[in-house]
């Protein structure tokens, strides 16, 4: 089972300093994986719009924390809008194969 977390939950994991490797390992033992999509990056990056010292520090902390999950091997997924665009380009360019991941 793949688990796609809302931005609120990524923030909560960071705030509670949940160990990324332990969480990923624990989920894997239950045949589950955390997945990350482009939308997560977009939502987390919006913190930098505030341009305050606190916001920039928070953004750095969030992305540093997120990188630990990437190092722990979480999956990155393409979302529906990305897949649709890939399919349309493949159709337009006459490509007979495209990779959804």
C-alpha positions as CSV (number, residue, x, y, z in Angstrom):
1,X,0.0,0.0,0.0
2,X,1.3,3.5,-0.9
3,X,0.6,6.3,1.6
4,X,0.5,9.8,0.2
5,X,0.7,12.3,3.0
6,X,-0.9,15.7,3.1
7,X,1.3,18.7,3.7
8,X,-0.1,19.1,7.2
9,X,1.2,15.6,8.0
10,X,4.7,16.3,6.7
11,X,4.8,19.4,8.9
12,X,3.7,17.3,11.9
13,X,6.3,14.6,11.3
14,X,8.9,17.4,11.2
15,X,7.6,19.1,14.3
16,X,7.6,15.9,16.3
17,X,11.0,14.9,14.9
18,X,9.9,11.4,13.8
19,X,12.9,9.4,12.7
20,X,12.5,9.0,8.9
21,X,14.5,5.8,8.6
22,X,12.5,4.2,11.5
23,X,9.2,5.2,10.0
24,X,10.1,4.0,6.6
25,X,11.3,0.7,8.0
26,X,8.2,0.3,10.2
27,X,5.9,0.9,7.3
28,X,7.8,-1.5,5.0
29,X,7.4,-4.2,7.6
30,X,3.6,-3.7,7.1
31,X,3.9,-3.7,3.3
32,X,3.4,0.0,3.1
33,X,5.4,2.9,1.6
34,X,5.4,6.6,1.9
35,X,5.1,8.4,-1.4
36,X,5.9,11.9,-2.4
37,X,4.5,13.9,-5.3
38,X,5.2,17.2,-7.0
39,X,2.2,18.7,-5.2
40,X,3.9,18.1,-1.8
41,X,7.0,20.0,-3.0
42,X,4.9,22.9,-4.2
43,X,2.9,23.1,-1.0
44,X,5.9,22.9,1.2
45,X,7.8,25.5,-0.9
46,X,5.0,28.1,-0.4
47,X,6.6,28.8,3.0
48,X,9.3,30.8,1.2
49,X,6.8,33.3,-0.1
50,X,6.7,35.0,3.3
51,X,10.3,36.0,3.0
52,X,10.7,36.4,6.8
53,X,13.6,35.0,8.7
54,X,11.3,32.6,10.5
55,X,9.7,31.4,7.3
56,X,13.0,30.8,5.5
57,X,14.3,28.9,8.5
58,X,11.1,26.8,8.6
59,X,11.4,26.1,4.9
60,X,15.0,25.0,5.3
61,X,14.1,22.7,8.2
62,X,11.2,21.2,6.3
63,X,13.2,20.5,3.2
64,X,16.2,19.2,5.2
65,X,13.8,16.8,7.0
66,X,12.2,15.8,3.7
67,X,15.6,14.9,2.2
68,X,16.1,12.4,5.0
69,X,13.0,10.6,3.8
70,X,14.3,10.6,0.3
71,X,17.6,9.2,1.6
72,X,15.5,6.5,3.4
73,X,14.1,5.4,0.1
74,X,10.5,6.7,-0.1
75,X,8.8,6.6,-3.4
76,X,8.3,9.6,-5.7
77,X,5.1,9.4,-7.8
78,X,3.7,11.2,-10.8
79,X,0.3,12.6,-10.2
80,X,-2.6,12.4,-12.6
81,X,-2.0,15.8,-14.3
82,X,1.6,14.8,-15.0
83,X,0.6,11.5,-16.4
84,X,-2.1,13.1,-18.6
85,X,0.5,15.5,-20.0
86,X,2.9,12.6,-20.7
87,X,0.2,10.7,-22.5
88,X,-0.7,13.7,-24.7
89,X,2.9,14.3,-25.7
90,X,3.4,10.7,-26.5
91,X,0.2,10.8,-28.7
92,X,1.3,14.0,-30.4
93,X,4.9,12.9,-31.1
94,X,3.8,9.4,-32.2
95,X,5.7,7.7,-29.5
96,X,4.6,4.1,-29.0
97,X,5.8,3.9,-25.5
98,X,6.1,6.1,-22.4
99,X,7.0,5.5,-18.9
100,X,4.5,6.5,-16.2
101,X,7.2,6.4,-13.5
